[in-house]
Amino acid sequence: MLDIGCGTGIAARQFQAAGCTVLGVEPDARMADFARARGLEVEVAAFEAWQPAGRTFDSVVAAQSWHWVDPVAGTVKAARVLRPEGRLAIFGHVYEPPAEVAEPFAAAFRRVAPDSPLSSQPARRPLDLYQAGYAKFADKIRETEQFNDPEQWRFDWQQSYTRDQWLDLLPTTGGLTQLRPDQLAEILDAVGDAIDSMGGRFTMNYTTLAATAVRVDTP
């Protein structure tokens, strides 16, 4: 398996645990080093510039990374490194906190970072916006004429978080990684208060979306 934009190897390690041999391609050397330290083989390059050196794979995956890849060049290259009947799978997770958490977060973000492009976004974003994005991925796969007709998959699931668990995870998401410590603290205080008012924990609804297709059976 080839994992495009493997990052720190979160998805790759799950595929390894399922019995796959995984090679990661990652443009950020720091994340590649992190992944290597946890047992993943990683080559540092942008996927479009990466050299496969004649290697082919049973499957090519991109876990929440395909938006960084040129959709035309990337799809053509994925077809080139896949064995006949190999599968390309582009997938990612969409999450929507309950309104009781999302709205205080959005209000605090607008206060501390009014100039951020994220400040103009609604507190909760409709799932159909993300589904439309994966439909476009499927269209690009179809346009190469090197795959069978692509499919779109959807899996709905839930995850429960305590206050501390969510506040540990939240600073790693989206535009929060670029905030000053005082800005981040104000947002975390607002979200923490909201979770406290819900009894100290909440349930997050997740949807995993995928655009996937099998390479046509020709050499």
Backbone hydrogen bonds in HBPLUS format (Angstrom, degrees):
<---DONOR---> <-ACCEPTOR-->    atom                        ^
c    i                          cat <-CA-CA->   ^        H-A-AA   ^      H-
h    n   atom  resd res      DA  || num        DHA   H-A  angle D-A-AA Bond
n    s   type  num  typ     dist DA aas  dist angle  dist       angle   num
A0023-LEU N   A0001-MET O   2.88 MM  22  6.27 157.6  1.93 160.4 167.2     1
A0002-LEU N   A0059-SER O   2.97 MM  57  6.41 155.9  2.03 148.6 156.1     2
A0061-VAL N   A0002-LEU O   2.84 MM  59  6.25 165.9  1.86 168.8 173.6     3
A0003-ASP N   A0023-LEU O   2.86 MM  20  6.13 165.0  1.88 156.1 159.8     4
A0025-VAL N   A0003-ASP O   2.96 MM  22  6.21 155.0  2.03 165.7 160.0     5
A0004-ILE N   A0061-VAL O   2.82 MM  57  6.12 168.7  1.83 170.3 167.0     6
A0005-GLY N   A0025-VAL O   2.68 MM  20  5.55 129.7  1.93 151.2 167.6     7
A0006-CYS N   A0025-VAL O   3.25 MM  19  6.05 148.6  2.36 127.8 135.3     8
A0009-GLY N   A0006-CYS O   2.95 MM   3  5.27 154.5  2.02 137.5 137.5     9
A0013-ARG N   A0009-GLY O   2.94 MM   4  5.88 160.4  1.98 148.9 151.8    10
A0014-GLN N   A0011-ALA O   3.00 MM   3  5.27 126.0  2.30 102.5 116.8    11
A0015-PHE N   A0011-ALA O   3.08 MM   4  6.51 152.1  2.16 152.0 160.3    12
A0016-GLN N   A0012-ALA O   2.84 MM   4  6.15 154.5  1.91 151.5 159.5    13
A0017-ALA N   A0013-ARG O   2.95 MM   4  6.12 154.0  2.02 139.3 146.0    14
A0018-ALA N   A0014-GLN O   3.14 MM   4  6.38 129.9  2.40 133.0 145.5    15
A0018-ALA N   A0015-PHE O   3.06 MM   3  5.00 131.8  2.30  93.2 106.8    16
A0020-CYS N   A0015-PHE O   3.03 MM   5  5.52 163.9  2.06 146.6 142.4    17
A0019-GLY N   A0016-GLN O   2.90 MM   3  5.14 160.8  1.93 110.5 115.8    18
A0024-GLY N   A0041-GLU O   2.85 MM  17  6.13 173.6  1.85 158.4 160.5    19
A0043-GLU N   A0024-GLY O   2.89 MM  19  6.27 157.8  1.94 151.7 154.9    20
A0026-GLU N   A0043-GLU O   3.11 MM  17  6.44 158.1  2.16 149.8 156.1    21
A0045-ALA N   A0026-GLU O   3.16 MM  19  5.63 138.1  2.34 101.5 112.6    22
A0032-ALA N   A0028-ASP O   3.00 MM   4  6.26 156.4  2.06 151.6 159.3    23
A0033-ASP N   A0029-ALA O   2.91 MM   4  6.11 155.5  1.97 145.8 151.1    24
A0034-PHE N   A0030-ARG O   3.10 MM   4  6.38 154.3  2.17 143.6 150.4    25
A0035-ALA N   A0031-MET O   2.93 MM   4  6.22 158.2  1.98 150.7 156.1    26
A0036-ARG N   A0032-ALA O   2.87 MM   4  6.12 159.5  1.91 152.2 158.1    27
A0037-ALA N   A0033-ASP O   3.01 MM   4  6.19 154.3  2.08 146.2 152.5    28
A0038-ARG N   A0035-ALA O   3.00 MM   3  5.24 148.6  2.10 103.9 113.8    29
A0040-LEU N   A0035-ALA O   3.19 MM   5  5.55 159.4  2.23 135.3 134.7    30
A0039-GLY N   A0036-ARG O   2.97 MM   3  5.18 155.3  2.03 118.4 115.8    31
A0049-ALA N   A0046-ALA O   2.97 MM   3  5.42 133.9  2.19 110.7 122.9    32
A0050-TRP N   A0046-ALA O   2.91 MM   4  5.95 124.4  2.23 149.7 165.8    33
A0050-TRP N   A0047-PHE O   3.23 MM   3  4.96 142.5  2.38  94.3 105.1    34
A0055-ARG N   A0052-PRO O   3.00 MM   3  5.37 165.7  2.02 118.1 121.9    35
A0057-PHE N   A0081-VAL O   2.78 MM  24  6.15 145.3  1.90 155.7 167.5    36
A0083-ARG N   A0057-PHE O   2.90 MM  26  5.75 159.5  1.94 157.9 154.0    37
A0087-ARG N   A0058-ASP O   3.12 MM  29  6.71 142.3  2.27 147.2 147.8    38
A0060-VAL N   A0087-ARG O   2.90 MM  27  6.34 155.8  1.96 152.8 158.7    39
A0089-ALA N   A0060-VAL O   2.90 MM  29  6.36 155.6  1.96 159.6 166.8    40
A0062-ALA N   A0089-ALA O   3.03 MM  27  6.52 142.6  2.17 155.3 157.1    41
A0091-PHE N   A0062-ALA O   2.98 MM  29  6.30 169.2  1.99 161.6 164.5    42
A0064-GLN N   A0091-PHE O   2.74 MM  27  6.02 160.8  1.78 167.2 163.9    43
A0068-TRP N   A0065-SER O   3.02 MM   3  5.80 165.5  2.04 123.4 128.1    44
A0069-VAL N   A0066-TRP O   2.96 MM   3  5.12 160.9  1.99 110.7 117.0    45
A0074-GLY N   A0070-ASP O   2.75 MM   4  5.36 150.5  1.84 145.3 155.3    46
A0076-VAL N   A0072-VAL O   3.08 MM   4  6.32 165.2  2.11 156.0 159.9    47
A0077-LYS N   A0073-ALA O   2.97 MM   4  6.10 158.0  2.02 146.1 152.4    48
A0078-ALA N   A0074-GLY O   2.90 MM   4  6.07 154.5  1.97 144.8 152.1    49
A0079-ALA N   A0075-THR O   3.05 MM   4  6.31 155.6  2.11 145.5 151.2    50
A0080-ARG N   A0076-VAL O   3.09 MM   4  6.36 145.2  2.21 139.8 149.5    51
A0080-ARG N   A0077-LYS O   3.01 MM   3  4.92 116.7  2.42  91.7 107.9    52
A0081-VAL N   A0077-LYS O   3.10 MM   4  6.43 144.5  2.23 150.8 158.9    53
A0086-GLY N   A0083-ARG O   2.76 MM   3  5.11 140.6  1.91 145.2 141.4    54
A0085-GLU N   A0215-ARG O   3.13 MM 130  4.82 143.0  2.27 118.9 128.1    55
A0215-ARG N   A0086-GLY O   2.75 MM 129  5.42 169.7  1.76 166.9 168.8    56
A0088-LEU N   A0213-ALA O   2.89 MM 125  5.50 166.9  1.91 171.0 172.4    57
A0213-ALA N   A0088-LEU O   3.01 MM 125  5.50 152.2  2.09 149.1 157.5    58
A0090-ILE N   A0211-ALA O   2.92 MM 121  5.24 175.2  1.92 154.5 156.1    59
A0211-ALA N   A0090-ILE O   2.82 MM 121  5.24 153.9  1.89 151.5 160.1    60
A0092-GLY N   A0209-LEU O   3.01 MM 117  5.65 147.6  2.12 154.6 163.2    61
A0209-LEU N   A0092-GLY O   2.93 MM 117  5.65 156.5  1.99 166.4 171.5    62
A0094-VAL N   A0207-THR O   2.75 MM 113  5.13 164.1  1.78 152.5 158.2    63
A0207-THR N   A0094-VAL O   2.80 MM 113  5.13 150.2  1.89 151.4 159.5    64
A0096-GLU N   A0205-ASN O   3.16 MM 109  5.77 159.7  2.20 161.4 167.7    65
A0101-VAL N   A0098-PRO O   2.87 MM   3  5.56 154.7  1.94 121.4 128.9    66
A0102-ALA N   A0098-PRO O   2.88 MM   4  6.05 170.8  1.89 156.1 159.3    67
A0103-GLU N   A0099-ALA O   3.00 MM   4  5.56 168.5  2.01 140.0 143.8    68
A0105-PHE N   A0101-VAL O   3.23 MM   4  6.34 155.6  2.29 146.3 153.5    69
A0106-ALA N   A0102-ALA O   2.94 MM   4  6.16 163.7  1.97 153.6 157.4    70
A0107-ALA N   A0103-GLU O   2.98 MM   4  6.16 162.5  2.01 153.3 158.0    71
A0108-ALA N   A0104-PRO O   3.01 MM   4  6.10 160.7  2.05 144.4 149.5    72
A0109-PHE N   A0105-PHE O   2.90 MM   4  6.11 157.7  1.95 151.9 158.7    73
A0110-ARG N   A0106-ALA O   2.98 MM   4  6.20 158.1  2.03 147.7 153.1    74
A0111-ARG N   A0107-ALA O   3.13 MM   4  6.39 146.6  2.25 141.0 149.8    75
A0112-VAL N   A0108-ALA O   3.04 MM   4  6.31 165.0  2.07 156.5 158.8    76
A0113-ALA N   A0109-PHE O   2.88 MM   4  5.72 150.5  1.97 150.7 157.7    77
A0116-SER N   A0113-ALA O   3.08 MM   3  5.52 163.3  2.11 116.3 121.7    78
A0119-SER N   A0116-SER O   2.97 MM   3  5.41 154.0  2.04 112.2 120.1    79
A0121-GLN N   A0118-LEU O   3.19 MM   3  5.43 161.3  2.22 107.6 113.3    80
A0129-LEU N   A0126-PRO O   3.18 MM   3  5.82 153.6  2.25 114.2 120.7    81
A0130-TYR N   A0127-LEU O   3.00 MM   3  5.45 123.6  2.33 109.6 122.4    82
A0131-GLN N   A0127-LEU O   3.01 MM   4  6.36 158.4  2.06 151.9 158.9    83
A0132-ALA N   A0128-ASP O   2.96 MM   4  6.01 148.2  2.06 137.4 144.6    84
A0133-GLY N   A0129-LEU O   3.26 MM   4  6.56 144.0  2.40 134.0 142.9    85
A0133-GLY N   A0130-TYR O   3.04 MM   3  5.01 119.0  2.43  93.2 108.5    86
A0134-TYR N   A0130-TYR O   3.08 MM   4  6.50 153.0  2.15 151.1 157.5    87
A0135-ALA N   A0131-GLN O   2.94 MM   4  6.19 140.7  2.10 141.3 152.8    88
A0136-LYS N   A0132-ALA O   3.08 MM   4  6.39 143.0  2.23 141.0 149.7    89
A0137-PHE N   A0133-GLY O   3.12 MM   4  6.54 149.8  2.22 141.2 149.4    90
A0138-ALA N   A0134-TYR O   3.00 MM   4  6.26 158.3  2.05 143.5 148.8    91
A0139-ASP N   A0135-ALA O   2.94 MM   4  6.24 147.4  2.05 140.5 149.6    92
A0140-LYS N   A0136-LYS O   3.03 MM   4  6.35 155.4  2.09 151.4 156.4    93
A0141-ILE N   A0137-PHE O   3.04 MM   4  6.39 154.9  2.11 150.4 157.5    94
A0142-ARG N   A0138-ALA O   2.95 MM   4  6.21 160.0  1.99 149.5 154.8    95
A0143-GLU N   A0139-ASP O   2.95 MM   4  6.20 150.0  2.04 146.4 154.5    96
A0144-THR N   A0141-ILE O   3.28 MM   3  5.67 145.4  2.40 105.5 114.3    97
A0145-GLU N   A0142-ARG O   3.12 MM   3  5.70 151.2  2.21 115.6 123.1    98
A0216-VAL N   A0146-GLN O   3.05 MM  70  5.76 168.7  2.06 127.5 130.4    99
A0148-ASN N   A0214-VAL O   2.75 MM  66  5.52 168.0  1.76 169.2 169.8   100
A0151-GLU N   A0212-THR O   2.74 MM  61  5.38 165.2  1.76 164.3 168.0   101
A0212-THR N   A0151-GLU O   2.92 MM  61  5.38 166.9  1.94 155.8 160.0   102
A0153-TRP N   A0210-ALA O   2.89 MM  57  4.99 152.6  1.96 133.4 142.5   103
A0210-ALA N   A0153-TRP O   3.00 MM  57  4.99 146.1  2.12 144.0 141.4   104
A0155-PHE N   A0208-THR O   2.90 MM  53  5.04 151.0  1.98 143.8 151.8   105
A0208-THR N   A0155-PHE O   2.75 MM  53  5.04 167.1  1.77 154.7 157.3   106
A0157-TRP N   A0206-TYR O   2.98 MM  49  5.26 167.8  2.00 143.1 145.0   107
A0206-TYR N   A0157-TRP O   2.80 MM  49  5.26 168.9  1.81 162.4 161.6   108
A0159-GLN N   A0204-MET O   3.02 MM  45  5.26 152.8  2.10 144.2 152.0   109
A0204-MET N   A0159-GLN O   2.79 MM  45  5.26 174.9  1.79 155.7 154.0   110
A0161-TYR N   A0202-PHE O   2.89 MM  41  5.62 169.1  1.91 171.5 175.2   111
A0202-PHE N   A0161-TYR O   2.96 MM  41  5.62 151.9  2.04 154.3 163.4   112
A0166-TRP N   A0162-THR O   3.06 MM   4  6.30 166.8  2.08 157.2 159.4   113
A0163-ARG N   A0200-GLY O   2.94 MM  37  5.39 133.6  2.16 152.5 143.1   114
A0167-LEU N   A0163-ARG O   3.02 MM   4  6.20 161.6  2.05 153.3 158.9   115
A0168-ASP N   A0164-ASP O   2.98 MM   4  6.08 137.9  2.16 142.6 152.5   116
A0169-LEU N   A0165-GLN O   3.21 MM   4  6.44 147.1  2.32 140.0 148.3   117
A0170-LEU N   A0166-TRP O   2.81 MM   4  5.85 162.4  1.84 158.5 163.0   118
A0172-THR N   A0169-LEU O   3.03 MM   3  5.79 160.6  2.07 127.3 133.4   119
A0173-THR N   A0170-LEU O   3.06 MM   3  5.54 169.1  2.07 125.4 126.9   120
A0176-LEU N   A0173-THR O   3.18 MM   3  6.04 144.6  2.31 145.9 149.8   121
A0178-GLN N   A0175-GLY O   3.26 MM   3  5.81 163.1  2.29 113.7 118.5   122
A0179-LEU N   A0176-LEU O   3.26 MM   3  5.38 170.3  2.27 110.1 112.9   123
A0184-LEU N   A0180-ARG O   2.96 MM   4  6.22 167.2  1.98 162.9 166.4   124
A0185-ALA N   A0181-PRO O   2.92 MM   4  6.05 156.3  1.98 145.0 151.7   125
A0186-GLU N   A0182-ASP O   3.18 MM   4  6.37 153.9  2.26 140.6 146.0   126
A0187-ILE N   A0183-GLN O   3.22 MM   4  6.57 157.1  2.28 149.0 154.6   127
A0188-LEU N   A0184-LEU O   2.91 MM   4  6.17 166.5  1.93 158.0 161.8   128
A0189-ASP N   A0185-ALA O   2.90 MM   4  6.05 152.8  1.97 147.5 154.9   129
A0190-ALA N   A0186-GLU O   3.14 MM   4  6.34 158.5  2.18 142.5 147.6   130
A0191-VAL N   A0187-ILE O   2.96 MM   4  6.23 165.5  1.98 156.5 160.3   131
A0192-GLY N   A0188-LEU O   2.78 MM   4  5.78 158.3  1.82 144.5 151.8   132
A0193-ASP N   A0189-ASP O   2.94 MM   4  6.10 159.2  1.98 147.8 152.6   133
A0194-ALA N   A0190-ALA O   3.10 MM   4  6.33 152.6  2.18 141.1 148.6   134
A0195-ILE N   A0191-VAL O   2.94 MM   4  6.27 158.1  1.99 154.1 159.3   135
A0196-ASP N   A0192-GLY O   2.90 MM   4  6.12 155.4  1.96 148.4 155.9   136
A0197-SER N   A0193-ASP O   3.04 MM   4  6.30 148.5  2.14 143.5 151.1   137
A0198-MET N   A0195-ILE O   2.95 MM   3  5.06 145.3  2.08 101.2 112.3   138
A0200-GLY N   A0195-ILE O   2.88 MM   5  5.17 151.9  1.96 143.6 139.2   139
A0199-GLY N   A0196-ASP O   3.05 MM   3  5.24 161.0  2.09 112.5 114.4   140
A0218-THR N   A0216-VAL O   2.88 MM   2  5.76 135.2  2.08 106.5  92.8   141
